[in-house]
Amino acid sequence: MKVYDALVLGGGQAGLSVAYFLRRSKLDYLVLDDQEKAGGSWLKVWDGLKLFSPTEYSSLSGWGMPKGENEYPTKDEFISYLEQYESRYDIPIHRNVKVIDVIKDNGLFKVETNQSTYYSKTLVSATGTAQEPFVPTYLNQKVFKGKQLHSSDYRNTNNLGGKKVLIVGGGNSGAQILAEVSKVAQTQWVTLEVPYFLPDDIDGRYLFNAATQRFLGKPSNPSSGIKASLSNIVMVESVKDARNRNVLQAKRPFKSFYERGVIWEDDTKEPFDVVIWCTGFKANLAHLQRLNIIENNRIETKYTRSIKQPELWLVGYGGWTGFASATIYGVGKTARQTVKEITAFLGN
């Protein structure tokens, strides 16, 4: 029976970041990924997505993303980078492996998959959130006869031409999809609060730097007058174009659906053909259910290490698994610390 020192579940940016640091150790490790090729969750994002940070801020540890024609990398450019990253560091990955169940068996993790069973002394779960899209619940939602899809299912504007589309969600995905769809369809944007747009000359670089200063306990620059948050909307070219076309007008949430559309707070009805939910994701933790450590879709951790199951680490799910760990730029910090802890735990 083969027993690994460490198994990494998930071959996206978080899993590859952990693997990069594991390869610098003497540990015997393996990455399990449920996709048939490199790219992780990026394989499932919409075709026109652009990262909101330049190339040098869109790179994993060890090797910077090669500069392309665009200042802000496209989806395909980033997927190509992840593929090259795997090859460059000869990361051991088993593909098309869907983890079904994880249990503890005689002090080891027993990982049941659709292909075979794997055993390991330690486990890093880096399955992310892409497989758990979040859609809020609205009154009479099932009565609506139009089409509803989450941003994870949206690919392009094909079949949306001439339709009336409601786009719900105030982050960068909502703004970019609105910008794209509004070129071919009549759109209305719905956000919980008034969207906060960054100045045109500020992008993800500023957000990550400012967030890092806060993480380190250093004061931000109050004279800049800019609220730094990773939820701020970056004015990439497509969003600037939407502003010029005056389509970045957002309304507060409606109160109910009806058969043909939605009912606003003032009781007026408005018909829509399609609703696109740009409302985020939840952590994908179903494979860890039998460990009995999940509470409110989270696992209690000290940094990335599970408190109740100390041979388990979680990377890339958001702030509760380390500073900015769900971002390309931030995940390296948490991956480095995770592997440092695993190495110390195993005495290597």
C-alpha positions in Angstrom: 0.0 0.0 0.0 1.5 3.3 -1.2 1.5 6.0 1.6 2.3 9.6 0.6 3.7 12.1 3.0 1.2 14.6 1.6 -1.8 14.6 -0.8 -3.0 17.9 -2.3 -6.7 17.9 -3.3 -7.2 20.3 -6.2 -4.9 21.4 -9.1 -5.8 25.0 -9.4 -3.8 28.0 -8.3 -3.9 27.0 -4.6 -3.0 23.4 -5.2 -0.1 24.3 -7.5 1.2 26.9 -5.0 1.3 24.3 -2.3 2.9 21.8 -4.7 5.6 24.3 -5.6 6.7 24.5 -1.9 6.3 20.8 -1.4 8.7 20.0 -4.2 11.4 22.0 -2.4 11.1 19.6 0.5 12.0 16.0 0.7 8.4 14.9 1.1 6.7 12.4 -1.2 3.6 14.2 -2.4 0.9 14.0 -5.1 -1.8 16.4 -6.4 -5.2 15.0 -7.3 -7.3 17.1 -9.7 -10.7 16.4 -11.2 -10.1 18.3 -14.4 -8.7 16.6 -17.6 -6.2 19.4 -18.2 -4.5 22.3 -16.3 -6.4 25.4 -15.3 -8.5 24.5 -12.3 -11.6 26.7 -11.9 -10.3 29.0 -14.6 -11.5 26.5 -17.1 -15.1 27.3 -16.1 -15.1 31.1 -16.2 -16.6 33.2 -19.0 -14.7 33.5 -22.2 -14.2 37.3 -22.1 -12.9 37.5 -18.5 -9.8 39.6 -17.9 -7.8 39.6 -14.7 -7.8 43.0 -13.0 -4.1 43.0 -12.2 -1.2 43.2 -14.6 0.9 40.2 -15.4 3.4 40.7 -12.6 0.6 40.7 -10.0 -1.0 37.6 -11.6 1.8 35.1 -10.9 2.4 32.2 -8.6 5.5 31.7 -6.5 8.8 31.0 -8.2 8.1 31.9 -11.7 6.4 35.1 -13.0 3.8 34.9 -15.7 5.3 35.8 -19.1 4.1 39.1 -20.5 1.6 38.9 -23.3 0.0 41.4 -25.6 -2.4 42.5 -23.0 -1.5 44.4 -19.8 -4.3 42.5 -18.0 -4.1 38.8 -18.8 -7.0 37.0 -20.4 -8.6 33.7 -19.2 -6.7 31.7 -21.9 -3.4 33.4 -21.1 -3.7 32.5 -17.4 -4.7 28.9 -18.1 -1.7 28.6 -20.4 0.5 30.0 -17.6 -0.8 27.4 -15.2 -0.1 24.6 -17.7 3.4 25.9 -18.2 3.9 26.2 -14.4 3.0 22.5 -13.9 5.4 21.5 -16.6 8.2 23.8 -15.5 8.2 22.3 -12.0 7.3 18.8 -13.0 4.5 18.7 -10.5 3.1 15.2 -10.0 -0.6 15.3 -10.8 -3.2 12.6 -11.3 -6.0 13.9 -13.5 -9.7 13.2 -13.8 -9.7 12.1 -10.2 -12.8 13.1 -8.4 -12.5 12.8 -4.6 -15.6 11.1 -3.2 -14.8 10.6 0.4 -12.1 11.2 3.0 -11.8 9.4 6.3 -9.1 8.6 8.9 -8.0 5.0 8.8 -5.3 3.8 11.3 -3.8 7.2 11.6 -3.8 7.8 7.9 -6.0 9.7 5.5 -7.9 7.3 3.3 -9.0 9.2 0.2 -11.6 7.4 -1.9 -11.9 8.6 -5.5 -13.6 7.6 -8.8 -10.4 5.9 -9.9 -8.7 4.4 -6.8 -7.9 4.8 -3.1 -5.0 6.9 -1.9 -3.4 7.0 1.5 -1.5 9.8 3.1 0.0 11.0 6.4 -1.2 14.6 5.8 -3.7 16.2 3.6 -4.1 19.6 2.0 -7.6 20.5 0.7 -7.4 23.1 -2.0 -10.6 22.5 -3.9 -11.7 26.1 -3.9 -15.2 27.4 -4.3 -16.0 27.1 -8.1 -18.0 24.0 -7.6 -20.3 25.6 -5.0 -21.9 28.7 -6.7 -24.1 30.7 -4.3 -27.5 32.0 -5.4 -29.5 34.0 -2.9 -33.1 33.0 -2.3 -35.9 35.3 -3.3 -39.6 35.1 -2.9 -41.4 33.2 -5.7 -38.1 32.4 -7.4 -39.4 29.2 -8.8 -42.4 30.9 -10.3 -40.2 32.9 -12.8 -40.4 31.3 -16.2 -37.3 32.9 -17.7 -33.8 31.5 -17.6 -31.6 31.8 -14.5 -27.9 31.0 -14.6 -24.9 31.6 -12.3 -21.9 33.4 -13.5 -20.1 30.1 -13.4 -22.4 28.8 -16.1 -22.2 32.0 -18.2 -19.7 31.8 -21.1 -20.5 34.5 -23.7 -23.3 36.6 -25.1 -24.4 34.0 -27.6 -28.3 33.6 -27.5 -28.7 36.8 -25.4 -29.0 39.2 -28.4 -32.1 41.4 -28.1 -33.2 39.9 -24.8 -33.8 41.7 -21.5 -31.2 40.6 -18.9 -31.1 41.2 -15.1 -27.5 40.9 -13.7 -27.3 40.5 -9.9 -24.1 41.1 -8.0 -21.8 44.1 -7.4 -18.3 42.7 -7.7 -15.8 42.6 -10.6 -17.6 39.7 -12.2 -20.9 41.5 -12.2 -19.4 44.6 -13.7 -17.5 42.8 -16.4 -20.4 40.5 -17.4 -22.8 43.5 -17.4 -20.3 45.4 -19.7 -20.3 42.4 -22.1 -24.0 41.6 -22.1 -25.1 45.2 -22.4 -23.6 45.3 -25.9 -26.2 42.9 -27.2 -29.1 43.0 -24.8 -31.1 45.4 -22.6 -29.7 45.1 -19.1 -30.4 46.1 -15.6 -27.9 45.8 -12.8 -28.8 44.9 -9.2 -26.4 45.3 -6.3 -26.8 45.3 -2.5 -25.1 48.6 -2.2 -24.0 51.4 -4.5 -21.0 49.9 -6.4 -17.6 51.3 -5.6 -15.6 52.0 -8.7 -11.8 52.6 -8.4 -10.3 55.5 -10.2 -9.2 54.7 -13.7 -5.5 54.6 -12.9 -5.9 52.2 -9.9 -6.1 48.5 -10.4 -5.5 45.2 -8.5 -1.9 46.2 -7.7 -3.2 48.9 -5.3 -5.8 46.7 -3.8 -3.2 44.0 -2.9 -0.6 46.4 -1.6 -3.2 48.2 0.5 -4.6 45.0 1.8 -1.1 43.7 2.7 -0.4 46.9 4.7 -3.6 46.3 6.7 -2.6 42.6 7.2 0.8 43.8 8.5 -0.9 46.2 10.8 0.4 49.3 9.0 -1.8 52.3 8.4 -3.0 53.0 4.9 -2.5 56.3 3.3 -5.6 58.4 4.3 -4.6 61.2 2.0 -5.3 59.0 -1.0 -9.0 59.0 -0.3 -9.4 55.5 -1.7 -11.2 52.7 0.1 -9.1 49.6 -0.6 -11.0 46.4 -0.8 -10.7 43.3 -2.9 -14.4 43.8 -3.7 -13.8 47.2 -5.3 -14.5 47.3 -9.0 -11.5 47.8 -11.2 -12.0 49.9 -14.3 -10.7 47.5 -16.9 -11.3 48.6 -20.5 -14.6 46.8 -20.9 -16.0 48.4 -17.8 -14.8 51.9 -18.9 -16.6 51.3 -22.2 -19.8 50.4 -20.3 -19.5 53.6 -18.3 -19.2 55.5 -21.5 -22.4 53.9 -22.7 -24.1 54.7 -19.4 -25.0 51.2 -18.5 -23.3 51.0 -15.0 -26.5 52.1 -13.3 -27.3 49.8 -10.4 -30.6 49.4 -8.5 -31.0 48.0 -5.0 -32.5 44.5 -4.8 -36.0 43.6 -5.8 -38.4 42.0 -3.3 -39.9 39.1 -5.3 -40.1 37.3 -8.6 -43.2 36.9 -10.6 -43.8 34.7 -13.7 -42.3 37.1 -16.2 -39.8 39.0 -14.1 -39.3 40.8 -10.8 -41.2 43.0 -8.5 -39.3 46.0 -7.2 -39.7 47.5 -3.7 -42.2 50.0 -4.9 -44.4 47.1 -6.2 -43.7 47.9 -9.8 -43.3 44.8 -12.0 -40.6 44.5 -14.7 -40.3 41.7 -17.1 -36.9 40.0 -17.8 -35.9 37.1 -20.1 -32.8 36.1 -18.2 -31.2 36.5 -14.8 -27.5 36.1 -14.3 -26.4 35.6 -10.7 -22.9 37.1 -10.1 -23.3 36.4 -6.4 -20.1 34.5 -5.6 -19.4 31.0 -4.2 -19.2 28.9 -1.1 -16.3 26.6 0.0 -16.3 23.2 -1.6 -15.9 20.9 1.4 -18.3 18.1 0.7 -15.5 15.6 0.4 -14.5 16.2 4.0 -18.0 15.7 5.5 -17.2 12.4 7.2 -14.4 13.9 9.2 -17.1 15.7 11.2 -15.3 19.0 11.5 -17.4 21.2 9.2 -19.5 23.9 10.9 -21.5 26.4 8.9 -19.6 25.4 5.8 -16.3 26.2 7.4 -13.6 24.3 9.2 -12.1 25.9 12.3 -8.4 26.6 11.5 -5.3 28.2 13.0 -4.1 29.9 9.9 -4.6 27.1 7.3 -4.4 24.2 9.8 -7.5 22.4 11.0 -7.7 22.6 14.8 -9.8 19.5 15.2 -7.9 17.5 12.6 -4.3 18.8 12.8 -3.1 16.6 10.0 -5.3 18.5 7.6 -4.6 22.0 6.0 -7.0 24.1 3.9 -5.7 26.5 1.3 -7.4 28.9 -1.0 -10.9 29.2 0.4 -10.8 32.9 1.4 -9.8 34.9 4.4 -10.6 32.2 7.0 -7.8 30.0 5.4 -5.2 32.8 5.3 -4.7 36.3 4.2 -6.0 36.8 0.6 -5.7 33.0 0.0 -8.4 32.9 -2.6 -6.4 35.3 -4.8 -3.5 34.5 -7.3 -1.3 37.1 -5.7 -2.0 36.1 -2.1 -2.1 32.3 -2.1 1.7 32.0 -2.2 2.0 33.3 1.4 -0.4 30.8 2.8 1.0 27.9 0.7 4.5 28.6 2.0 3.4 28.6 5.6 1.3 25.5 5.1 4.2 23.5 3.7 6.5 24.8 6.5 4.0 23.4 9.1 3.6 20.1 7.2 7.4 19.6 7.1 7.7 20.4 10.8 4.9 18.0 11.6 6.5 15.2 9.7 9.9 15.9 11.1 11.5 16.5 7.7 
